[in-house]
Amino acid sequence: MVELQHLANGLGNAALKTIKFWPENGEGRNVKAGAERMSSMLDATHDRSGLEFHIDHLELVVSELRVLQSNAFFQKHVAPQFYVDRKGRKSPFGQVLSDKVADFDNFVSINRPLFKSPREATAYSLTPLPVQRDPNEDLPNALKDLTPGQQPGPLQFEFRGGLLRLKQQLATPSDADAKNVASARSALNADVATLLACLFETNCDPRLVSAVEEIQSVLSSDADIIRIGLMSLTCDHLFVRFSEELSEIAAARFAGFSMGINLYIGQFPEWHQFTENAARTEYTSTDIKRTYEIGKELVSELQVNSLVDPEVPRSIELILEALHHPMKSGQRALFGVVRSLENLFAKIFSEIVATYVAMADGARSGLKTAAKVLVFTSLLTLAVNGATQLSPTAERVLKTSWLKTAADLVKDGLNKVE
């Protein structure tokens, strides 16, 4: 009994470790719920005696183990994790469950009283309960458990000074490259200033100028390396599109600048990790087109929201350009844009919801507060719609499935508050 109780606790903890992978069909939550049911049933045996009772009761407990064995999420995410028993021995959860079920069947075949027929077979055919959310569950805490932290990508976000802003991501070159990085950054700062002077003398598209200025703005420190890398892809893309508008001098300077950027970011481990992750991306041309459309719609809404710093939609719009008629860099560009949008939704869901709920409770105290609630509502609604639309692509590109689940939670919460 004690060992099974220890196993039930271990299963619950293992399920929580994989919460960011919980699918919307409820299989992940069912693993945690099954472990909790086992724990409750085992607690109920402490004040009872008699072999007959314990065998019947343990059949229900072991039936939960049988259900878990057939749970696809358990098989993929929990079964490979290692369980440490009370004696410190380590074994994969999948093997432990198989051993416990086999040991119980063997025990019953030897020890069940002859005068007592086995419990009805329904105990062996329990099916996972559907996911049910507690209507009184605290929405901010539920989202905190579900929403992952922001991942390395072109853009991360923070809520600071009353506004949603871009968050700086520090990067560190290896000690051996530190001196070369400092020299390269100094040279690039000079090159970008000269390039901008050339571009200003031409009649080129302002988007190309904005992209180069974006890189210039983040070159002053070892920060936002992935952002610089994706902006370089945007610049290359725009350069091809508007090359006829550039003078030969501007074109030559741009080619040299582009090469220098690639050499610079190549000295940072963060960029190499990003490109390796992007190389494993699975996607279709429809994913690129759809992500671009979702991003453009988000930009339009973010530009008119008073809770959002103007730099946020401007930066998202610039990285989106790499998806507009993408070239060979389409894989990296898609991965970078989807990752950035995931970070945006994660920040809105994990932090702004708590403020929104608190404000909504007191919205009737005055017009000013009520007006703020409306602004928060518009931002949350925007995130809900964007996350829902992006979810299928994010599952393929990022191998993550939390967006739709979180969006549904927030949508339900908005409806209750209203």
C-alpha positions in Angstrom: 0.0 0.0 0.0 2.7 2.4 1.0 4.7 1.7 -2.1 1.6 2.3 -4.3 1.0 5.6 -2.5 4.6 6.6 -3.3 4.1 5.6 -6.9 0.9 7.6 -7.2 2.7 10.7 -5.9 5.5 10.1 -8.4 3.1 9.7 -11.3 1.4 13.0 -10.4 4.7 14.9 -10.2 5.9 13.3 -13.5 2.7 14.4 -15.2 3.2 18.0 -13.9 6.7 18.1 -15.3 5.2 17.6 -18.8 2.4 20.1 -18.4 3.6 22.3 -21.3 3.0 19.3 -23.6 -0.5 18.5 -22.4 -2.7 18.0 -25.4 -6.1 19.7 -25.7 -7.9 16.3 -25.7 -7.2 15.9 -22.0 -4.8 12.9 -22.0 -2.1 14.8 -20.1 -4.6 16.0 -17.4 -6.0 12.5 -17.2 -2.6 11.2 -16.1 -2.6 13.6 -13.2 -6.2 13.0 -12.4 -5.6 9.2 -12.4 -2.7 9.5 -10.0 -4.9 11.7 -7.6 -7.7 9.1 -7.7 -5.2 6.3 -6.8 -3.9 8.4 -3.9 -7.4 9.0 -2.6 -8.4 5.4 -2.8 -5.2 4.3 -1.0 -5.8 6.7 1.8 -9.2 5.1 2.3 -7.7 1.7 3.1 -5.9 2.7 6.3 -8.8 2.1 8.7 -10.1 -1.1 7.1 -9.0 -4.7 7.6 -9.6 -8.0 5.9 -8.0 -9.5 2.8 -11.2 -9.6 0.9 -11.8 -5.8 1.2 -8.2 -5.0 0.3 -8.1 -7.1 -2.8 -11.4 -5.6 -4.0 -10.1 -2.1 -3.2 -6.7 -2.7 -4.8 -8.4 -3.9 -8.0 -9.7 -0.3 -8.4 -6.3 1.1 -7.8 -4.6 -1.2 -10.2 -7.3 -0.5 -12.8 -6.1 3.1 -12.8 -2.6 1.8 -13.7 -4.1 -0.2 -16.5 -5.8 2.9 -17.9 -2.6 4.8 -17.7 -0.8 2.1 -19.6 -3.1 2.7 -22.6 -2.9 6.5 -22.4 -1.0 7.7 -25.4 0.3 10.8 -23.6 1.6 8.6 -20.7 3.3 6.3 -23.2 5.1 9.2 -24.9 5.9 11.6 -22.1 5.7 9.9 -18.7 6.6 6.3 -19.3 10.2 7.1 -20.3 10.8 9.2 -17.1 12.5 7.5 -14.2 10.7 6.6 -11.0 12.7 6.4 -7.8 11.1 4.1 -5.3 11.3 4.3 -1.5 14.6 2.4 -1.5 16.2 4.7 -4.0 16.0 2.3 -7.0 15.4 3.9 -10.4 13.3 2.4 -13.2 11.2 3.9 -16.1 7.6 4.5 -15.1 6.4 2.3 -18.0 8.3 -0.7 -16.6 7.2 0.0 -13.0 3.5 0.1 -14.0 3.9 -3.2 -15.9 5.6 -4.8 -13.0 3.0 -3.6 -10.5 0.1 -4.9 -12.6 1.8 -8.3 -13.1 2.6 -8.6 -9.4 -1.0 -7.8 -8.4 -2.5 -10.3 -10.9 -0.1 -13.0 -9.5 -1.1 -12.0 -5.9 -4.8 -12.2 -6.6 -4.5 -15.6 -8.3 -2.9 -17.0 -5.2 -4.6 -15.2 -2.3 -8.2 -14.3 -3.4 -10.6 -16.1 -1.0 -12.3 -19.0 -2.8 -15.8 -18.1 -1.5 -15.6 -14.6 -3.1 -16.0 -14.2 -6.8 -13.8 -11.6 -8.5 -15.1 -8.1 -8.7 -16.9 -7.4 -11.9 -14.7 -7.0 -15.0 -15.7 -3.3 -15.2 -12.9 -2.6 -12.8 -10.5 -3.6 -15.5 -12.2 -1.6 -18.2 -12.3 1.9 -16.7 -11.8 4.6 -19.3 -10.2 7.9 -18.8 -12.5 10.6 -17.5 -13.1 13.5 -19.8 -11.3 16.7 -18.8 -13.4 18.8 -16.5 -12.4 22.2 -15.3 -13.4 23.4 -11.9 -15.7 26.4 -12.5 -14.2 28.0 -9.4 -10.6 27.4 -10.6 -8.5 30.5 -10.4 -7.8 31.6 -14.0 -4.5 33.3 -13.5 -3.0 30.3 -11.6 -4.4 27.9 -14.1 -2.7 29.8 -16.9 0.5 30.1 -14.9 0.7 26.3 -14.8 -0.2 25.9 -18.5 1.8 28.7 -20.1 5.5 28.0 -20.7 8.1 30.7 -20.1 9.3 32.7 -23.1 11.7 30.8 -25.3 14.8 32.1 -27.1 13.7 33.8 -30.4 13.8 37.0 -32.3 11.4 38.8 -30.0 10.6 38.4 -26.3 8.2 40.7 -24.4 7.6 42.2 -20.9 5.0 44.2 -19.2 6.7 47.2 -17.8 5.6 50.7 -16.9 2.0 50.0 -17.8 2.9 48.9 -21.3 3.7 45.7 -23.2 7.2 46.2 -24.4 10.1 44.3 -26.1 12.4 42.6 -23.7 16.1 42.6 -24.3 17.7 39.1 -24.5 21.4 39.1 -23.5 23.7 36.8 -25.4 27.3 35.8 -24.6 30.0 34.8 -27.0 32.6 32.3 -26.0 35.7 33.7 -24.2 37.8 32.9 -27.2 35.5 35.0 -29.5 34.8 37.9 -27.1 37.6 40.1 -28.5 36.6 39.3 -32.1 32.9 40.1 -31.4 33.8 43.5 -29.9 35.9 44.4 -33.0 33.2 43.1 -35.4 30.5 45.1 -33.6 32.5 48.2 -33.8 33.1 47.7 -37.5 29.4 46.9 -38.1 28.3 50.1 -36.3 30.5 52.1 -38.8 29.2 50.1 -41.8 25.6 50.5 -40.9 25.9 54.3 -40.5 27.6 54.5 -43.9 25.0 52.2 -45.5 22.1 54.3 -44.1 23.6 57.4 -45.5 23.7 55.8 -49.0 20.1 54.6 -48.6 18.9 58.0 -47.7 20.3 59.3 -51.0 18.3 56.8 -53.0 14.6 56.5 -53.5 14.4 53.0 -52.0 11.4 51.6 -50.2 11.2 52.8 -46.6 10.8 49.3 -45.3 14.4 48.5 -46.3 15.6 51.6 -44.4 13.5 50.6 -41.3 15.0 47.1 -41.3 18.6 48.4 -41.4 17.8 51.0 -38.7 16.3 48.1 -36.6 19.6 46.3 -36.8 21.5 49.5 -35.9 19.4 50.0 -32.8 20.3 46.6 -31.3 24.0 46.5 -32.3 25.2 48.5 -29.4 25.5 45.5 -27.0 25.7 41.7 -26.9 21.9 41.4 -27.0 19.0 40.3 -29.2 21.3 38.2 -31.5 18.5 36.1 -32.8 16.6 39.3 -33.5 19.5 40.7 -35.5 19.8 37.4 -37.4 16.2 37.4 -38.4 16.3 41.1 -39.3 19.3 40.3 -41.5 17.0 37.8 -43.4 14.4 40.5 -43.7 17.0 42.9 -45.1 18.3 40.3 -47.6 14.7 39.7 -48.7 13.9 43.4 -49.1 17.2 44.0 -50.9 16.3 41.5 -53.6 12.8 43.0 -54.0 14.0 46.6 -54.3 17.5 46.1 -55.8 16.5 48.2 -58.8 15.9 51.2 -56.6 19.5 51.1 -55.2 22.6 52.7 -56.6 25.6 50.5 -57.3 27.4 52.0 -54.3 24.5 51.3 -52.0 24.2 47.8 -53.3 27.8 47.1 -52.8 27.7 48.5 -49.2 24.6 46.4 -48.5 26.3 43.2 -49.7 29.3 43.9 -47.5 27.1 44.7 -44.5 25.0 41.5 -44.9 28.2 39.4 -45.0 29.5 41.2 -41.9 26.2 40.5 -40.0 26.3 36.8 -40.8 29.9 36.6 -39.6 29.0 38.5 -36.4 26.0 36.5 -35.3 27.8 33.3 -36.2 30.0 33.8 -33.2 27.1 33.4 -30.7 25.9 30.0 -29.5 22.4 31.4 -29.2 22.2 31.8 -33.0 23.6 28.3 -33.7 21.0 26.8 -31.3 18.2 28.8 -33.0 19.2 27.7 -36.5 19.5 24.0 -35.4 16.0 24.2 -34.0 14.7 25.8 -37.1 16.3 23.1 -39.3 14.0 20.6 -37.6 10.9 22.6 -38.5 8.1 20.8 -40.3 5.8 23.1 -42.3 3.9 23.7 -45.5 3.6 26.7 -47.8 0.1 27.2 -46.2 1.8 27.6 -42.8 3.9 30.4 -44.1 1.0 32.2 -45.8 -1.3 31.7 -42.8 1.4 32.9 -40.2 2.0 36.0 -42.3 -1.7 36.8 -42.4 -2.1 36.2 -38.6 0.9 38.4 -37.9 -0.3 41.3 -40.1 -3.7 41.2 -38.4 -2.1 41.3 -35.0 0.1 44.2 -36.0 -2.9 46.2 -37.0 -4.6 45.6 -33.7 -1.5 46.1 -31.6 -0.9 49.5 -33.2 -4.1 51.0 -31.9 -4.0 49.4 -28.4 -3.0 51.9 -25.7 -1.4 49.1 -23.6 1.2 48.3 -26.2 4.4 50.2 -26.8 4.7 51.2 -30.6 8.0 49.3 -30.9 6.2 46.0 -30.4 4.0 46.0 -33.5 6.8 47.7 -35.5 9.3 45.0 -34.7 6.8 42.2 -35.4 5.9 43.8 -38.8 9.6 43.9 -39.7 10.3 40.2 -39.0 7.1 39.4 -40.9 8.7 40.8 -44.1 11.0 37.7 -44.2 7.8 35.6 -44.7 6.6 37.7 -47.6 7.6 35.7 -50.7 10.3 33.8 -48.7 13.4 32.5 -50.4 15.8 29.9 -49.1 15.5 31.4 -45.6 11.8 30.5 -45.3 12.4 27.8 -42.7 14.3 30.0 -40.3 11.9 32.9 -40.9 8.8 30.9 -40.2 10.4 29.3 -37.0 11.4 32.8 -35.8 8.0 34.4 -36.4 6.0 31.6 -34.9 8.3 31.6 -31.8 8.0 35.3 -31.4 4.2 35.2 -31.6 4.2 32.3 -29.1 6.2 34.5 -26.7 3.8 37.3 -27.2 0.8 35.2 -26.3 2.6 33.6 -23.4 3.3 37.0 -21.9 -0.2 38.3 -22.4 -1.8 35.1 -21.0 0.5 34.7 -18.0 0.7 38.3 -16.8 -2.1 40.5 -18.2 -4.9 38.1 -17.3 -4.2 38.5 -13.5 -4.4 42.3 -13.8 -7.5 42.1 -16.0 -9.4 39.9 -13.5 -8.5 42.3 -10.6 -9.6 45.3 -12.6 -12.8 43.7 -13.8 -13.9 43.0 -10.2 -13.9 46.7 -9.5 -14.9 48.0 -12.9 -18.0 49.6 -11.6 -16.1 51.9 -9.3 -15.7 54.4 -12.0 -15.6 55.2 -15.8 -11.8 55.4 -15.8 -11.4 51.8 -14.5 -14.1 50.5 -16.8 -12.3 52.1 -19.7 -9.1 50.3 -18.7 -11.1 47.0 -18.6 -12.2 47.5 -22.1 -8.6 48.0 -23.3 -7.5 44.9 -21.5 -10.4 43.0 -22.9 -9.5 44.0 -26.5 -5.9 42.9 -25.9 -6.9 39.5 -24.4 -9.4 38.9 -27.2 -6.8 39.7 -29.8 -4.4 37.1 -28.1 -7.2 34.5 -27.8 -8.0 34.8 -31.5 -4.4 34.9 -32.6 -3.4 31.9 -30.5 -6.3 29.9 -31.7 -5.5 30.5 -35.3 -1.7 30.0 -34.9 -2.1 26.7 -32.8 -2.1 24.2 -35.8 1.0 25.7 -37.3 2.7 26.0 -33.8 2.1 22.3 -33.2 4.0 21.5 -36.4 6.7 24.1 -36.2 7.4 24.3 -32.5 6.0 20.9 -31.4 3.9 22.7 -28.8 0.2 22.3 -28.2 -0.6 24.7 -25.3 -1.8 27.7 -27.3 -5.4 26.4 -28.1 -5.9 25.2 -24.5 -4.8 28.5 -23.0 -6.9 30.5 -25.5 -10.0 28.4 -24.5 -9.3 29.0 -20.8 -9.0 32.8 -21.3 -12.1 32.9 -23.6 -14.1 31.1 -20.9 -12.8 33.5 -18.3 -13.7 36.5 -20.3 -17.2 35.2 -20.8 -17.6 34.7 -17.0 -16.3 38.1 -16.1 -18.6 39.8 -18.6 
